[in-house]
Amino acid sequence: MAVAQVHKLFTVSDYHAMAEAGILGEDERVELVEGEICEMTPIGSAHAGQVKRLNELFLARLGRKVTVGIQDPILLSKLSEPQPDLVLLRRREDFYATSHPTAADVLLVIEVADSSQDYDRRVKGPLYSEHGIAEYWLFDLGVPAIEAYRRPSPEGYREMRRYLRGDTLSSLAFPELVLAVDELLA
């Protein structure tokens, strides 16, 4: 006799309640993706350095035009609150103190991968696309390369271009800001 396996999907409210109750520790590296609490890979020094480099570069070049979020939650639905490595957000006077940013607030989302490339391509990218985030960059430190995903749809991004050392790219939100891959990659 076959037994159907039932999975309990958690809402963002459930997820926050677990954190408040101490079930999820403050230092646990987890995020909520499509109702599942997913453990995130540990942050190595190359990954951390890359995120710091991007933070400094975007702050220097864009200043007060954006708010830069570093490994902070974005609320995508009642079942998903991922924590991307870096996001460029529309400026808000309260700096998102009263609520987490939503997909409508995100100008660019960036994931940095030294071991999570497959997960970031198969899970996180489609999640961002499904929720209409216009642009997603994946920094693949193993290659090294930057994959820029654009034209979101419910089925995934319709456009992907890989940028290598020697190339330049700019975001859809700031086309005038031309960035050299060599300065973006550590």
N, C-alpha and C positions, 0 to 999 in steps of 0.2 A: 504494500500500500504506500503510495507516494504521499509525502507530507509537504504541503505548500509552506514555503518559508516566508515569513512576514517580516518586513523591515519597518521600523519606526522612523519616520521622518520628523525631524525637529524643525520648529519654526524659529525665527529670529528671537521671538519672545521667550521660547523655551531655552534657547541658547544663552540669552542674557540672564535668565533666572538661574541656570546652572552655574554661571560665573558668580552671580551674587550669593548663591548658597555655598560656594566654595568647592563645588563638584569639579569645575574647571578652574585650575589655578591661574593666578594672574600672570605667571611666567610661562604657562603652557603655550606652545606654538601650534595653535589650531585655528581653523577658520570654518565657517559654515558654507557649504556648497551644495545646492539642490537638496537641502534637508539633511545632509550628512555632515557630521563633524569630522573634518579631515585634518590629520596631523601634517604639519608642514615640515619640510626638511630643515635641519639645522643650518644656520647661517655661517658659512666659512668666511675667512678673512678676504678672499678675492671677491666674493659676493658683497660683503659689507663695504669694502672699498669702492666697488663699482657704484653702489647706491649712494654713497657719500659724494663721489665724483659727480654723479648726475644731479644730486641736490644742489651742490655748489654751482655747477654750470647753469642750471635753469634759474636759480636765484639771481646769479650775476647777469644773465642775459635778459630775463623777463621781469625781474624785480617785482613790483607791486601789480603787475598785470594779471598774475595768477596767485593762487595759494598752492604751495607744494605739500603734498601729503606723503609721508614716509611710513610704509608698512602700517597704515591706518585702515580701518574698515570702510567699505563703501556698501551701502544698502541697495541691493539690486531687486530683491523681492522678499516676500515673507519667508522664503526658504533659503535665501542666499545673502551672505554678508562676507565676501572674500576680503582679504587683506593684501592687496597688491604691493609690490616693492615700492613703487613711486607712482603718484598721480599728479597731473596738473589739473587744478580745479578752478572753476569760475570763482572770482573773489566774492567773499561774503563778509560783511562787517563783523559778524560774530565769530568768524573763523571756524564755523561749523560746530560751535560749542553747544548749540541747542538740538542738533540732530546730525547724524552722519550724512555725508554726501550721498546723493543718488546718481544713477546713470546720467541724468540730465545735467548734473554739475560737472561731470568728467569731460575734460578736453582731450586728455591723452592718458592712457594707462600703460605702465611699463612693468614687466616682470623680468627679473635677472635670474638666469639659470646657469648653475654650474653642474647640477645633477638632476634638475627637475624639468628638463627640456620637454620630455614626452608628455608629462602631466600638464605643463603650461600650454602645449599645443593642442592636446586632445580634450582637456577639461576646461582650463581657464579661458583660453581664447574663444571657444564656442560660447561659453557663458557670457563673456563680455559682448560678443556679437549679438547673441539672442536678446540682450537688454539694450541694444542700440548704441553702445559706446562706439563713437565714430572711428577711433583709431587706437590700436594696441601695438606696442613694440615689445618684442621678445629679444632680450640680450642673451645670446647663446655664448657663454664664456668658453665653452669647449672648442669652438671653431677658430677664432672668435668672429662673430657676425651679429648683425641686427636684422631681425625680420620685422618688417612693417606690415601690419594687417589693416586693411581699410575696406570700406563699403560693407557695413554689417547687414546681416539678414538673419532671420530665425534659423536658417540652416548653416550659418557660419559666415565668416568673412569671405567676400567674393574676390578680393584682391590681396595678394601677398607678394612682397618684393624683398629679397635678401640683399643687404648692404655689407660690403667687406671693406677692409682697410683700403684707403685711397678714395673711397666713395664719399659723397655728401648726401644729406637728406634734410628734409624739413617736415614739420608736422602740418597737418591740415589746418589746425587752429592758428598757427603762426608761420605761414609760408615764407614770410620775409626773413625768418630766422633760419639761415642755412648753416647746418652743423656738419663738421667733418667727422667721419666715423673714427678716425685716429684720435680725435680729442674726446670723443664719447666713451671709447673703450679704454679701460685701464691697461 
